Amino acid sequence: MKITFDWLKDHLSVSAKEEKLLEKLTDIGLEVESVENLSEGLDLFKVAKILKTEKHPNADRLKVCDVDVGEKDIKKVVCGAPNAREGLITVYAPPGAVIPKNKTKLVIAKIRDVTSYGMLCSESELNLSEESDGITELSSSKYNNSIGKSFFTQSSSNLIDLSITPNRPDCLGVRGIA
């Protein structure tokens, strides 16, 4: 069973440090299999706005997008998503970011003779859904003032993977563990 440290703390009436809490979980017979930092590497993913799209000069299904990522320079990104359009607020991954779905590290790349400085991400590439039909579409009313800010919240919460034994059905939910 996987739970976050913050979620578990929401159900506890004590404010224990994470290390102490992990010890207590082991003491009550729950095996802590792993602890994973959820926000590691995700701060590079930014809320961005497509300012302009043009048909790629050497490809029918690609577009060259001018993207505002909250910096002085506008980024050129080659995108194959059918929903990439002017005014769309989406998620931008710069060179150096690691795509959560396939663990690919992005680099500046030439795609059919046009240099792309990053990637516009779909929900599936961000592991937010199983599949998606194009890049992530964010609500302009909610995200218009967030251009350039990290898309993922800056949570320091870790994901705790617990092994629940058959004799502890009371621990199959976060309330039972708390």
C-alpha positions in Angstrom: 0.0 0.0 0.0 1.3 3.4 -0.9 0.6 6.6 1.2 2.3 9.9 1.5 3.8 11.1 4.7 1.6 14.3 4.6 -1.6 12.2 4.1 -0.6 10.0 7.1 0.1 13.1 9.2 -3.4 14.4 8.4 -4.8 11.4 10.3 -2.5 11.6 13.3 -2.8 13.9 16.4 0.9 14.0 16.9 3.6 15.9 15.0 6.3 13.3 14.6 9.4 13.5 12.4 9.3 11.2 9.3 12.2 9.0 10.6 10.4 8.4 13.9 7.1 7.6 12.2 8.8 5.1 9.9 10.3 3.3 13.0 6.9 3.2 14.6 5.3 1.7 11.5 8.0 -1.1 11.6 7.4 -1.5 15.4 3.7 -2.3 14.8 4.5 -4.9 12.2 4.2 -3.0 9.0 7.2 -3.4 6.6 8.3 -0.2 5.0 9.5 -1.4 1.6 10.6 1.9 0.2 10.4 5.7 0.6 10.3 7.8 -2.5 10.7 11.6 -2.8 7.7 12.7 -4.9 9.0 16.2 -5.9 12.5 15.2 -6.9 13.2 16.6 -10.4 9.6 17.9 -10.9 10.4 21.5 -10.1 11.7 22.0 -13.7 8.2 21.5 -15.2 6.7 24.9 -15.7 3.3 26.4 -16.5 3.6 27.9 -20.0 1.6 29.7 -22.6 1.7 29.1 -26.4 2.0 32.5 -28.0 2.2 31.5 -31.6 2.1 28.3 -33.7 3.3 27.7 -37.2 3.2 24.7 -39.4 6.6 22.9 -39.4 8.4 23.6 -42.7 9.5 20.0 -43.2 6.7 17.9 -41.6 2.9 17.7 -42.1 2.0 16.8 -38.5 4.4 19.0 -36.5 4.0 22.6 -35.3 6.7 25.1 -34.3 5.4 26.9 -31.2 6.6 30.1 -29.6 6.2 29.5 -25.8 6.2 31.9 -22.9 7.8 30.1 -19.9 8.1 33.2 -17.7 11.6 34.1 -18.7 13.0 36.9 -20.8 13.4 34.7 -23.9 10.5 33.0 -25.7 11.2 29.3 -26.3 10.8 27.6 -29.6 9.3 24.1 -29.2 8.5 21.6 -31.9 5.3 19.8 -31.0 3.3 17.0 -32.6 0.1 17.4 -30.5 -3.0 18.1 -32.5 -4.3 20.4 -29.8 -1.3 22.8 -29.7 -2.7 26.2 -30.5 -2.2 29.9 -29.8 -3.3 30.9 -26.3 -3.2 27.4 -24.8 -1.8 27.2 -21.3 0.1 24.0 -20.8 3.1 22.3 -19.2 6.7 22.9 -20.5 9.7 20.7 -19.8 13.1 22.4 -20.4 16.2 20.7 -21.6 17.6 18.7 -18.6 14.2 17.7 -17.3 13.4 14.0 -17.0 10.0 12.9 -18.3 8.3 10.9 -15.6 6.6 8.3 -17.9 9.7 7.0 -19.7 12.5 8.6 -17.7 13.9 10.3 -20.8 16.2 13.2 -20.1 15.4 16.1 -22.5 18.1 17.8 -24.6 18.0 20.6 -27.1 17.3 18.7 -30.4 16.9 19.4 -34.1 13.6 17.9 -35.3 13.5 17.9 -39.1 16.0 20.9 -39.3 14.2 23.0 -36.6 15.7 23.3 -33.2 13.4 22.5 -30.2 14.3 23.9 -26.8 12.2 21.6 -24.6 8.9 19.8 -24.8 5.2 20.5 -24.2 3.9 17.6 -22.1 0.8 15.5 -22.2 -0.9 14.2 -19.0 0.3 10.7 -19.8 3.9 11.8 -20.1 3.6 13.4 -16.7 2.0 10.2 -15.2 -1.2 12.1 -14.5 -3.3 9.8 -16.7 -3.0 6.5 -18.5 -3.4 8.1 -22.0 -4.0 11.4 -23.5 -4.9 12.9 -26.9 -2.5 15.8 -26.9 -0.6 18.2 -24.6 -2.0 19.1 -21.2 -4.7 21.8 -21.3 -4.7 24.0 -18.2 -7.5 26.3 -17.3 -6.7 29.9 -18.2 -8.7 31.2 -15.3 -6.7 29.2 -12.8 -3.2 29.2 -14.4 -3.0 32.5 -16.3 -1.1 34.2 -13.5 1.2 31.2 -13.0 3.2 31.4 -16.2 6.8 30.4 -15.4 5.9 28.9 -12.0 6.4 25.2 -11.2 3.5 23.1 -12.4 3.9 20.6 -9.6 3.4 21.9 -6.0 6.5 22.1 -4.0 5.6 19.3 -1.5 8.3 17.8 0.6 6.1 14.8 1.2 7.6 11.4 0.5 5.7 8.3 -0.7 5.8 5.4 1.7 5.4 1.9 0.3 4.1 -0.4 3.0 3.8 -4.2 2.8 0.6 -5.2 4.6 0.5 -8.8 5.9 -2.7 -10.8 5.8 -3.1 -10.7 9.5 -3.4 -6.9 9.5 -6.6 -6.1 7.5 -7.1 -3.2 9.8 -4.1 -1.5 8.1 -5.5 -1.6 4.6 -6.5 2.1 4.8 -4.7 5.2 6.0 -7.0 5.5 9.0 -6.1 2.0 10.1 -2.4 2.7 9.8 -2.7 6.0 11.7 
